[in-house]
Amino acid sequence: MFRTYSARSFYVKTVSSLFRHHILQSYCLTQRKTVNTNVFDDSPVKSRIRQNYQEVSEAGVNNQISKELHASYVYAAMAFHFDRDDVALPKVSDFFFKSGNEELQHAYKLMKFQNMRGGTVQFKAIEAPAKSHWPSLLEAMQDALELEKALNHDLLELHHIASAHKDAQMCDFLESEYLHEQVEAIKKLSDHVTNLKRVGSGLGEYVFNGEFK
């Protein structure tokens, strides 16, 4: 008898709770229809600080943010690959970790710039790396080189947009924070590719790792 009573009480309480919830939900929906929807309009308003910042520039910055985050993702994949016990090139792994962190900082700088100019940061899905395994260090360095060249191309396109709209602040930002650094990274990676071709794989990679900075 005790168990039957307890089960019945639980059932009654549950049904009563659901009924009250249904009544409250119906009331809220009814009230919502009578309220001026403009009061709850959370769409972004035009920033007071926005000046000579075109929508195409804002969209370009958001796209570049996604590309920088993707690059950081790729470098993380490389770093953890060369950190594996059956690969064991720790200095190379550290190099890719640092490279990934630099790309992450590039993305953050673009986000800050977007807010500084009165734009809105739009977060998008980050494209996954195409690889998680590299048969050789040479192949990884070649992939990193192509990645940096692609980023440089995208940044130059963004600079072209800013220049076409006579956005001096955006041009200066890209030149001082990105473009010079990109050509330095491309040169460094190309040097690594040359040296890896010289020493070869296997023992050559081990020696390269020992001399790597």
Protein Blocks (a to p, Z undefined) as FASTA:
>chain_A
ZZmmmmmmmmmmmmmmmmmmmmmmmmmmmmmmmpcfklmmcbdcddfkbghiafklmmmm
mmmmmmmmmmmmmmmmmmmmmmpmklopmklmmmmmmmmmmmmmmmmmmmmmmmmnopac
ddddddddfbfbdfbfklmmmmmmmmmmmmmmmmmmmmmmmmmnopaklmmmmmmmmmmm
mmmmmmmmmmmmmmmmmnoghjlmmmmmmmpZZ
